[in-house]
């Protein structure tokens, strides 16, 4: 059975690039908000979550805090996606429980390498 990956990003272009890079090898569900992710988690359990940090309604850091507190979801590996690169952010992502961070702009080879490492 194909592995399922959730990609959450409020930018359609980022969703398209990430989905295009992964769809040949994985089942991919894209969504524009963490709220949508939590709705879909009621129906599907992904093998990996790619989660944008900077989103308007709920940040990736807020979303992962909820994920890691729920025993049904806490073991799902999460990778952050971000365009930011600063010390404070890196420290926050390490403390959050995320496996890793991928810096934007996303390229297919880099994204595939990260996914294969954690799936």
N, CA, C and O atoms as a MOPAC input file, in Angstrom:
PM7 MOZYME 1SCF
protein

 N      0.84000 1    -1.18700 1     0.00000 1
 C      0.00000 1     0.00000 1     0.00000 1
 C      0.88400 1     1.24900 1     0.00000 1
 O      1.88500 1     1.32400 1     0.71200 1
 N      0.49100 1     2.21000 1    -0.80500 1
 C      1.26900 1     3.44500 1    -0.88600 1
 C      1.22300 1     4.21200 1     0.42700 1
 O      0.20000 1     4.24600 1     1.11100 1
 N      2.32700 1     4.81500 1     0.75800 1
 C      2.40100 1     5.65800 1     1.94700 1
 C      1.63300 1     6.95400 1     1.68000 1
 O      1.63300 1     7.47100 1     0.56300 1
 N      0.98300 1     7.46500 1     2.71900 1
 C      0.18300 1     8.68300 1     2.61200 1
 C      0.92100 1     9.84000 1     3.26400 1
 O      1.41800 1     9.72700 1     4.38400 1
 N      0.98400 1    10.95900 1     2.54400 1
 C      1.62600 1    12.16800 1     3.04500 1
 C      0.61900 1    13.30800 1     3.02900 1
 O     -0.05300 1    13.53900 1     2.02500 1
 N      0.51900 1    14.01700 1     4.14600 1
 C     -0.25900 1    15.25400 1     4.22300 1
 C      0.70800 1    16.41000 1     3.97700 1
 O      1.80000 1    16.44600 1     4.54400 1
 N      0.30000 1    17.34800 1     3.13300 1
 C      1.07800 1    18.57900 1     2.93000 1
 C      0.16200 1    19.74500 1     3.30000 1
 O     -0.91200 1    19.90700 1     2.72100 1
 N      0.59500 1    20.55300 1     4.26400 1
 C     -0.20200 1    21.67800 1     4.73200 1
 C      0.59100 1    22.95600 1     4.51700 1
 O      1.67000 1    23.14000 1     5.08100 1
 N      0.03200 1    23.84400 1     3.68300 1
 C      0.67600 1    25.12500 1     3.38400 1
 C     -0.40600 1    26.06900 1     2.88500 1
 O     -1.27000 1    25.65900 1     2.10900 1
 N     -0.37400 1    27.31300 1     3.31200 1
 C     -1.38200 1    28.27400 1     2.87400 1
 C     -1.07100 1    28.87700 1     1.50400 1
 O     -1.83700 1    29.70200 1     1.00500 1
 N      0.03700 1    28.47600 1     0.90000 1
 C      0.43400 1    28.97900 1    -0.42100 1
 C      0.20100 1    27.88200 1    -1.45600 1
 O      0.82400 1    26.82200 1    -1.39900 1
 N     -0.70900 1    28.14600 1    -2.41000 1
 C     -1.05300 1    27.14000 1    -3.43100 1
 C      0.15300 1    26.70800 1    -4.25600 1
 O      0.27400 1    25.53500 1    -4.60700 1
 N      1.03900 1    27.63700 1    -4.56500 1
 C      2.21700 1    27.29400 1    -5.37300 1
 C      3.09800 1    26.28100 1    -4.63000 1
 O      3.60300 1    25.33500 1    -5.23500 1
 N      3.27900 1    26.47900 1    -3.32400 1
 C      4.07700 1    25.53200 1    -2.53200 1
 C      3.41800 1    24.15700 1    -2.48500 1
 O      4.09900 1    23.13500 1    -2.56900 1
 N      2.08300 1    24.13300 1    -2.34800 1
 C      1.36000 1    22.85900 1    -2.34400 1
 C      1.55000 1    22.13000 1    -3.67000 1
 O      1.77600 1    20.92100 1    -3.69900 1
 N      1.45600 1    22.87500 1    -4.75700 1
 C      1.59000 1    22.28100 1    -6.09400 1
 C      2.98300 1    21.70500 1    -6.30200 1
 O      3.12000 1    20.58300 1    -6.79000 1
 N      4.00900 1    22.45100 1    -5.94300 1
 C      5.38900 1    21.99000 1    -6.11800 1
 C      5.63600 1    20.73400 1    -5.28000 1
 O      6.20100 1    19.75700 1    -5.77200 1
 N      5.21800 1    20.76200 1    -4.02800 1
 C      5.45500 1    19.62200 1    -3.13900 1
 C      4.67600 1    18.39400 1    -3.60700 1
 O      5.21600 1    17.28900 1    -3.63800 1
 N      3.41500 1    18.58600 1    -3.96900 1
 C      2.60100 1    17.45500 1    -4.43000 1
 C      3.17500 1    16.86700 1    -5.71400 1
 O      3.25100 1    15.64700 1    -5.85500 1
 N      3.57300 1    17.71000 1    -6.63900 1
 C      4.14800 1    17.22700 1    -7.90600 1
 C      5.40900 1    16.41700 1    -7.67200 1
 O      5.66100 1    15.43400 1    -8.36800 1
 N      6.20200 1    16.82900 1    -6.69400 1
 C      7.45000 1    16.12700 1    -6.40200 1
 C      7.20800 1    14.73900 1    -5.80400 1
 O      8.03800 1    13.84300 1    -5.96000 1
 N      6.07500 1    14.56100 1    -5.12300 1
 C      5.85400 1    13.33600 1    -4.36100 1
 C      4.83500 1    12.36800 1    -4.96100 1
 O      4.85600 1    11.18000 1    -4.63900 1
 N      3.95800 1    12.84700 1    -5.81400 1
 C      2.82500 1    12.04000 1    -6.28500 1
 C      3.20600 1    10.77700 1    -7.05500 1
 O      2.42300 1     9.82800 1    -7.10300 1
 N      4.36600 1    10.75100 1    -7.64300 1
 C      4.76800 1     9.54700 1    -8.38800 1
 C      5.03500 1     8.36800 1    -7.44900 1
 O      4.87600 1     7.21200 1    -7.84300 1
 N      5.43900 1     8.65800 1    -6.21500 1
 C      5.82300 1     7.58700 1    -5.28600 1
 C      4.91200 1     7.44800 1    -4.06700 1
 O      4.96700 1     6.43400 1    -3.37000 1
 N      4.07500 1     8.45400 1    -3.80000 1
 C      3.26000 1     8.45800 1    -2.59200 1
 C      1.84700 1     8.94800 1    -2.89400 1
 O      1.61000 1     9.63400 1    -3.88900 1
 N      0.91100 1     8.57900 1    -2.01200 1
 C     -0.41100 1     9.21300 1    -2.04100 1
 C     -0.25800 1    10.52300 1    -1.30100 1
 O      0.34900 1    10.56500 1    -0.23000 1
 N     -0.79600 1    11.58400 1    -1.85200 1
 C     -0.60900 1    12.91200 1    -1.28600 1
 C     -1.96500 1    13.59200 1    -1.11000 1
 O     -2.78900 1    13.60500 1    -2.02400 1
 N     -2.18100 1    14.15100 1     0.06400 1
 C     -3.33600 1    15.01400 1     0.30000 1
 C     -2.80700 1    16.38400 1     0.68100 1
 O     -2.00800 1    16.51700 1     1.60800 1
 N     -3.26100 1    17.40800 1    -0.04500 1
 C     -2.82900 1    18.77000 1     0.24800 1
 C     -3.96600 1    19.53400 1     0.90900 1
 O     -5.14100 1    19.28900 1     0.63500 1
 N     -3.60000 1    20.45200 1     1.77200 1
 C     -4.59900 1    21.29200 1     2.42800 1
 C     -3.97700 1    22.63300 1     2.77300 1
 O     -2.76600 1    22.74900 1     2.96300 1
 N     -4.84000 1    23.65100 1     2.85000 1
 C     -4.35800 1    25.01700 1     3.02300 1
 C     -4.33300 1    25.49600 1     4.47000 1
 O     -3.95000 1    26.63500 1     4.73700 1
 N     -4.74000 1    24.63500 1     5.40800 1
 C     -4.74800 1    25.08500 1     6.80900 1
 C     -4.59800 1    23.89500 1     7.75400 1
 O     -4.89100 1    22.75100 1     7.40600 1
 N     -4.13500 1    24.20800 1     8.95200 1
 C     -4.01900 1    23.17700 1     9.98600 1
 C     -5.40300 1    22.68900 1    10.40900 1
 O     -5.56600 1    21.51900 1    10.75800 1
 N     -6.39300 1    23.56700 1    10.38200 1
 C     -7.75500 1    23.15400 1    10.73600 1
 C     -8.23700 1    22.04600 1     9.80200 1
 O     -8.84200 1    21.07200 1    10.24900 1
 N     -7.97000 1    22.19500 1     8.51100 1
 C     -8.34500 1    21.16000 1     7.54200 1
 C     -7.57100 1    19.86700 1     7.83700 1
 O     -8.12300 1    18.77300 1     7.72000 1
 N     -6.31600 1    19.99300 1     8.21100 1
 C     -5.51400 1    18.81200 1     8.54900 1
 C     -6.16400 1    18.03900 1     9.69300 1
 O     -6.27100 1    16.81400 1     9.62800 1
 N     -6.59400 1    18.73600 1    10.73200 1
 C     -7.19700 1    18.04300 1    11.87200 1
 C     -8.50500 1    17.36200 1    11.47900 1
 O     -8.82500 1    16.29200 1    11.99600 1
 N     -9.26200 1    17.97100 1    10.57100 1
 C    -10.48600 1    17.33800 1    10.06800 1
 C    -10.14300 1    16.04500 1     9.33400 1
 O    -10.79700 1    15.02200 1     9.54000 1
 N     -9.13000 1    16.08500 1     8.48600 1
 C     -8.74100 1    14.89500 1     7.72200 1
 C     -8.07500 1    13.82800 1     8.60000 1
 O     -8.13600 1    12.64100 1     8.28000 1
 N     -7.45300 1    14.23300 1     9.68000 1
 C     -6.84700 1    13.25200 1    10.59400 1
 C     -7.90200 1    12.37200 1    11.26400 1
 O     -7.58500 1    11.28900 1    11.75700 1
 N     -9.14100 1    12.82800 1    11.28400 1
 C    -10.23000 1    12.01000 1    11.82400 1
 C    -10.53900 1    10.82500 1    10.90300 1
 O    -11.07700 1     9.81200 1    11.34900 1
 N    -10.19400 1    10.95800 1     9.60800 1
 C    -10.51300 1     9.93400 1     8.60900 1
 C     -9.29700 1     9.15500 1     8.12300 1
 O     -9.40800 1     7.98100 1     7.77000 1
 N     -8.14200 1     9.80400 1     8.10600 1
 C     -6.92400 1     9.21800 1     7.54300 1
 C     -5.77100 1     9.37500 1     8.52600 1
 O     -5.69700 1    10.35700 1     9.26400 1
 N     -4.86600 1     8.38700 1     8.52500 1
 C     -3.64700 1     8.51400 1     9.32000 1
 C     -2.46700 1     8.52000 1     8.35400 1
 O     -2.10600 1     7.47900 1     7.80400 1
 N     -1.87000 1     9.68300 1     8.14900 1
 C     -0.74300 1     9.76000 1     7.21500 1
 C      0.51500 1     9.12000 1     7.79300 1
 O      0.65400 1     8.95800 1     9.00600 1
 N      1.42000 1     8.76300 1     6.89500 1
 C      2.71500 1     8.22500 1     7.29800 1
 C      3.71200 1     9.34000 1     7.57200 1
 O      4.74700 1     9.12100 1     8.20100 1
 N      3.38800 1    10.55200 1     7.08700 1
 C      4.26400 1    11.71000 1     7.25400 1
 C      3.42900 1    12.96700 1     7.04900 1
 O      2.50300 1    12.98500 1     6.23700 1
 N      3.76600 1    14.02300 1     7.79800 1
 C      3.11700 1    15.32200 1     7.63700 1
 C      4.18200 1    16.35900 1     7.30700 1
 O      5.17700 1    16.49000 1     8.01900 1
 N      3.96400 1    17.08900 1     6.22700 1
 C      4.79200 1    18.24000 1     5.86600 1
 C      3.98300 1    19.47600 1     6.23400 1
 O      2.90000 1    19.68600 1     5.68800 1
 N      4.48200 1    20.28700 1     7.13800 1
 C      3.69200 1    21.33900 1     7.76200 1
 C      4.39100 1    22.68800 1     7.67200 1
 O      5.48600 1    22.88100 1     8.20000 1
 N      3.72500 1    23.61800 1     6.98700 1
 C      4.23600 1    24.98700 1     6.90500 1
 C      4.20000 1    25.61600 1     8.29300 1
 O      3.27700 1    25.35700 1     9.06600 1
 N      5.17900 1    26.42700 1     8.61100 1
 C      5.20800 1    27.07600 1     9.92400 1
 C      4.35900 1    28.33900 1     9.93000 1
 O      3.57300 1    28.55700 1    10.85200 1
 N      4.51300 1    29.16500 1     8.91400 1
 C      3.85200 1    30.46900 1     8.88800 1
 C      2.50400 1    30.35900 1     8.17900 1
 O      2.43900 1    30.40500 1     6.95000 1
 N      1.43100 1    30.21500 1     8.95300 1
 C      0.07800 1    30.18700 1     8.39900 1
 C     -0.79200 1    31.11600 1     9.23300 1
 O     -0.53500 1    31.30500 1    10.42200 1
 N     -1.82500 1    31.70300 1     8.61600 1
 C     -2.58800 1    32.75000 1     9.29900 1
 C     -3.42900 1    32.30600 1    10.49300 1
 O     -3.35600 1    32.93900 1    11.54600 1
 N     -4.21600 1    31.25500 1    10.37300 1
 C     -5.14500 1    30.91200 1    11.44600 1
 C     -4.48000 1    30.14700 1    12.59200 1
 O     -4.73300 1    30.42300 1    13.76500 1
 N     -3.63700 1    29.19400 1    12.24300 1
 C     -2.90400 1    28.40900 1    13.22700 1
 C     -1.53300 1    28.12700 1    12.63800 1
 O     -1.42900 1    27.59400 1    11.53300 1
 N     -0.48400 1    28.47900 1    13.36400 1
 C      0.86000 1    28.24800 1    12.84400 1
 C      1.19400 1    26.75700 1    12.91400 1
 O      0.53000 1    25.98900 1    13.60900 1
 N      2.21500 1    26.37600 1    12.19300 1
 C      2.68600 1    25.00200 1    12.25600 1
 C      3.15600 1    24.62400 1    13.65000 1
 O      2.98100 1    23.48200 1    14.07700 1
 N      3.74900 1    25.56700 1    14.35900 1
 C      4.19700 1    25.29500 1    15.72700 1
 C      3.00900 1    25.03600 1    16.65300 1
 O      3.07500 1    24.16000 1    17.51600 1
 N      1.93300 1    25.78800 1    16.48000 1
 C      0.72500 1    25.55500 1    17.27800 1
 C      0.10200 1    24.20300 1    16.91800 1
 O     -0.35100 1    23.46600 1    17.79400 1
 N      0.08500 1    23.89000 1    15.62700 1
 C     -0.51500 1    22.63400 1    15.16200 1
 C      0.26400 1    21.41800 1    15.67200 1
 O     -0.33800 1    20.43200 1    16.09700 1
 N      1.58900 1    21.48500 1    15.63100 1
 C      2.37600 1    20.32200 1    16.06700 1
 C      2.22800 1    20.10400 1    17.57400 1
 O      2.30400 1    18.97100 1    18.04800 1
 N      2.01900 1    21.17300 1    18.31400 1
 C      1.79700 1    21.02700 1    19.75300 1
 C      0.53500 1    20.18300 1    19.99900 1
 O      0.52800 1    19.31800 1    20.87500 1
 N     -0.50900 1    20.43200 1    19.23900 1
 C     -1.74800 1    19.65900 1    19.35900 1
 C     -1.51100 1    18.22000 1    18.89500 1
 O     -1.95000 1    17.27100 1    19.54400 1
 N     -0.81700 1    18.06900 1    17.77200 1
 C     -0.53100 1    16.72700 1    17.24700 1
 C      0.20900 1    15.86800 1    18.26600 1
 O     -0.16600 1    14.72100 1    18.51100 1
 N      1.23800 1    16.41700 1    18.84500 1
 C      2.11200 1    15.63900 1    19.73500 1
 C      1.44700 1    15.32100 1    21.07300 1
 O      1.89000 1    14.41100 1    21.77500 1
 N      0.38500 1    16.05800 1    21.44100 1
 C     -0.33500 1    15.78100 1    22.68400 1
 C     -1.40400 1    14.70500 1    22.50800 1
 O     -1.92100 1    14.18300 1    23.49500 1
 N     -1.73900 1    14.37000 1    21.26300 1
 C     -2.79300 1    13.39200 1    20.99000 1
 C     -2.14700 1    12.03600 1    20.71400 1
 O     -1.34700 1    11.90600 1    19.78700 1
 N     -2.48400 1    11.04100 1    21.50400 1
 C     -1.83000 1     9.73300 1    21.37200 1
 C     -2.08500 1     9.06700 1    20.01400 1
 O     -1.28900 1     8.23400 1    19.58200 1
 N     -3.18100 1     9.42100 1    19.33900 1
 C     -3.45900 1     8.82900 1    18.02300 1
 C     -2.52300 1     9.39100 1    16.94600 1
 O     -2.27500 1     8.73800 1    15.93300 1
 N     -2.01000 1    10.59000 1    17.16900 1
 C     -1.22200 1    11.26300 1    16.14100 1
 C      0.22800 1    11.51800 1    16.54300 1
 O      1.03900 1    11.88700 1    15.69300 1
 N      0.56600 1    11.33600 1    17.78300 1
 C      1.86900 1    11.78300 1    18.27800 1
 C      3.05900 1    11.08900 1    17.61100 1
 O      4.15600 1    11.64500 1    17.57600 1
 N      2.85400 1     9.89000 1    17.08600 1
 C      3.95200 1     9.15000 1    16.46400 1
 C      4.13000 1     9.45000 1    14.97400 1
 O      5.07500 1     8.95800 1    14.35600 1
 N      3.22900 1    10.25400 1    14.38900 1
 C      3.35300 1    10.59000 1    12.96300 1
 C      4.53600 1    11.54800 1    12.80500 1
 O      4.55600 1    12.60600 1    13.43400 1
 N      5.51600 1    11.19600 1    11.97800 1
 C      6.64000 1    12.11900 1    11.77700 1
 C      6.17900 1    13.39200 1    11.08200 1
 O      5.40100 1    13.35000 1    10.12800 1
 N      6.67300 1    14.52700 1    11.57600 1
 C      6.34400 1    15.83300 1    11.01200 1
 C      7.62000 1    16.54800 1    10.59500 1
 O      8.60500 1    16.59000 1    11.33200 1
 N      7.57400 1    17.10500 1     9.39800 1
 C      8.66500 1    17.93900 1     8.90600 1
 C      8.09500 1    19.33100 1     8.67400 1
 O      7.04100 1    19.48100 1     8.05600 1
 N      8.78400 1    20.33900 1     9.16500 1
 C      8.34800 1    21.70700 1     8.92800 1
 C      8.84200 1    22.20800 1     7.58300 1
 O      9.91800 1    21.83300 1     7.11500 1
 N      8.03300 1    23.06200 1     6.97300 1
 C      8.40800 1    23.78700 1     5.76200 1
 C      8.43600 1    25.26800 1     6.13600 1
 O      7.50500 1    25.76200 1     6.77200 1
 N      9.48800 1    25.97400 1     5.74900 1
 C      9.54300 1    27.39700 1     6.07200 1
 C     10.47000 1    28.15700 1     5.13700 1
 O     11.41700 1    27.60600 1     4.57500 1
 N     10.16700 1    29.43000 1     4.99200 1
 C     11.03900 1    30.33600 1     4.26600 1
 C     11.94700 1    31.09900 1     5.20800 1
 O     12.87900 1    31.77600 1     4.77200 1
 N     11.67400 1    30.99000 1     6.50800 1
 C     12.48800 1    31.68500 1     7.51200 1
 C     13.70200 1    30.85300 1     7.87900 1
 O     13.66700 1    29.62300 1     7.84600 1
 N     14.76100 1    31.53600 1     8.22500 1
 C     15.96700 1    30.84600 1     8.67200 1
 C     16.63400 1    31.69200 1     9.74600 1
 O     17.55000 1    32.46800 1     9.47000 1
 N     16.16100 1    31.52900 1    10.96900 1
 C     16.78100 1    32.27600 1    12.05900 1
 C     16.93500 1    31.36500 1    13.27400 1
 O     16.26400 1    30.34000 1    13.39000 1
 N     17.82000 1    31.75300 1    14.16300 1
 C     18.17000 1    30.93200 1    15.32700 1
 C     16.96300 1    30.62500 1    16.20700 1
 O     16.79300 1    29.49200 1    16.65800 1
 N     16.12500 1    31.63100 1    16.45300 1
 C     14.95800 1    31.44800 1    17.31600 1
 C     14.02700 1    30.38700 1    16.73300 1
 O     13.54700 1    29.51100 1    17.45200 1
 N     13.77600 1    30.47100 1    15.43400 1
 C     12.89800 1    29.50800 1    14.77500 1
 C     13.48300 1    28.09700 1    14.84600 1
 O     12.76800 1    27.14000 1    15.14300 1
 N     14.76900 1    27.97100 1    14.57500 1
 C     15.40600 1    26.66000 1    14.62400 1
 C     15.29300 1    26.04000 1    16.01900 1
 O     15.05400 1    24.83900 1    16.14900 1
 N     15.46100 1    26.84800 1    17.04500 1
 C     15.32700 1    26.35200 1    18.41900 1
 C     13.88500 1    25.91200 1    18.68800 1
 O     13.65600 1    24.86400 1    19.29300 1
 N     12.91700 1    26.71200 1    18.23900 1
 C     11.51200 1    26.36600 1    18.45800 1
 C     11.13900 1    25.07000 1    17.74500 1
 O     10.38400 1    24.26300 1    18.28600 1
 N     11.66200 1    24.86300 1    16.53400 1
 C     11.31000 1    23.64300 1    15.80200 1
 C     11.92000 1    22.41600 1    16.46800 1
 O     11.29000 1    21.35900 1    16.50400 1
 N     13.12000 1    22.53700 1    16.98900 1
 C     13.74700 1    21.40400 1    17.67900 1
 C     12.95800 1    21.02100 1    18.93000 1
 O     12.79400 1    19.83800 1    19.22700 1
 N     12.47400 1    22.01600 1    19.65500 1
 C     11.71200 1    21.77300 1    20.88300 1
 C     10.30700 1    21.24300 1    20.60500 1
 O      9.69200 1    20.64300 1    21.48700 1
 N      9.79500 1    21.45300 1    19.40700 1
 C      8.40000 1    21.14900 1    19.08700 1
 C      8.10200 1    19.66200 1    18.92000 1
 O      6.95800 1    19.22900 1    19.06600 1
 N      9.13500 1    18.88900 1    18.61500 1
 C      8.90900 1    17.47700 1    18.33500 1
 C      8.94700 1    17.15200 1    16.85200 1
 O      8.77800 1    15.99500 1    16.46600 1
 N      9.16800 1    18.15800 1    16.01900 1
 C      9.30100 1    17.90800 1    14.58200 1
 C     10.60600 1    17.16200 1    14.32100 1
 O     11.60600 1    17.37000 1    15.00800 1
 N     10.57400 1    16.29400 1    13.31800 1
 C     11.77500 1    15.53400 1    12.97900 1
 C     12.83100 1    16.39900 1    12.31300 1
 O     14.02800 1    16.21300 1    12.53200 1
 N     12.37600 1    17.35900 1    11.49000 1
 C     13.33700 1    18.15100 1    10.72400 1
 C     12.64100 1    19.37400 1    10.15900 1
 O     11.44000 1    19.56900 1    10.34900 1
 N     13.41700 1    20.19900 1     9.45600 1
 C     12.89600 1    21.40600 1     8.83600 1
 C     13.43700 1    21.48000 1     7.40600 1
 O     14.61900 1    21.23500 1     7.16300 1
 N     12.56700 1    21.81800 1     6.48100 1
 C     12.94000 1    21.96100 1     5.07200 1
 C     12.74800 1    23.42700 1     4.71000 1
 O     11.67600 1    23.99600 1     4.91700 1
 N     13.79200 1    24.02500 1     4.17100 1
 C     13.72400 1    25.44400 1     3.84000 1
 C     13.21300 1    25.65100 1     2.41400 1
 O     13.59400 1    24.93600 1     1.48600 1
 N     12.33900 1    26.64800 1     2.26700 1
 C     11.80800 1    27.01900 1     0.96600 1
 C     12.81000 1    27.95100 1     0.29400 1
 O     13.56100 1    28.63300 1     0.99100 1
 N     12.84600 1    28.00200 1    -1.00600 1
 C     11.95100 1    27.32100 1    -1.93100 1
 C     12.23800 1    25.82000 1    -1.99700 1
 O     13.38800 1    25.38300 1    -1.96300 1
 N     11.17500 1    25.06100 1    -2.09000 1
 C     11.25700 1    23.60300 1    -2.12100 1
 C     11.65900 1    23.14500 1    -3.51600 1
 O     11.14300 1    23.64400 1    -4.51600 1
 N     12.58300 1    22.19100 1    -3.57400 1
 C     12.90400 1    21.55200 1    -4.85200 1
 C     12.57800 1    20.06700 1    -4.72700 1
 O     12.68800 1    19.48700 1    -3.64600 1
 N     12.18400 1    19.47000 1    -5.82000 1
 C     11.75600 1    18.06900 1    -5.81400 1
 C     12.82400 1    17.12100 1    -5.25500 1
 O     12.50300 1    16.30400 1    -4.39200 1
 N     14.08100 1    17.19800 1    -5.71100 1
 C     15.08000 1    16.24400 1    -5.19700 1
 C     15.30200 1    16.35900 1    -3.69100 1
 O     15.43100 1    15.34600 1    -3.00400 1
 N     15.34700 1    17.57900 1    -3.18000 1
 C     15.55900 1    17.78000 1    -1.74800 1
 C     14.36600 1    17.25300 1    -0.95900 1
 O     14.53400 1    16.56500 1     0.04900 1
 N     13.16500 1    17.57700 1    -1.42000 1
 C     11.96200 1    17.12000 1    -0.72700 1
 C     11.88700 1    15.59400 1    -0.70900 1
 O     11.58500 1    15.00400 1     0.32800 1
 N     12.15300 1    14.96000 1    -1.82600 1
 C     12.14000 1    13.49800 1    -1.89000 1
 C     13.16700 1    12.87800 1    -0.93600 1
 O     12.88200 1    11.87600 1    -0.28100 1
 N     14.33700 1    13.46400 1    -0.86200 1
 C     15.36000 1    12.96400 1     0.06700 1
 C     14.88200 1    13.00500 1     1.51000 1
 O     15.04100 1    12.03500 1     2.25100 1
 N     14.29400 1    14.13100 1     1.90700 1
 C     13.78900 1    14.26900 1     3.27700 1
 C     12.66900 1    13.24500 1     3.54100 1
 O     12.66700 1    12.57600 1     4.57400 1
 N     11.73600 1    13.13100 1     2.61400 1
 C     10.60100 1    12.21900 1     2.79300 1
 C     11.08800 1    10.78600 1     2.92800 1
 O     10.64000 1    10.05800 1     3.81300 1
 N     11.99600 1    10.38100 1     2.06400 1
 C     12.50900 1     9.00400 1     2.10800 1
 C     13.25000 1     8.74300 1     3.42300 1
 O     13.23100 1     7.62700 1     3.94300 1
 N     13.89000 1     9.76100 1     3.94600 1
 C     14.61800 1     9.61300 1     5.21000 1
 C     13.67400 1     9.32100 1     6.38400 1
 O     14.03000 1     8.57500 1     7.29600 1
 N     12.47600 1     9.90700 1     6.35800 1
 C     11.59000 1     9.83100 1     7.52100 1
 C     10.37500 1     8.90900 1     7.33000 1
 O      9.59800 1     8.71700 1     8.26600 1
 N     10.20900 1     8.35200 1     6.15600 1
 C      9.03800 1     7.47400 1     5.93600 1
 C      9.46900 1     6.02200 1     6.02600 1
 O      8.64300 1     5.12200 1     5.87200 1

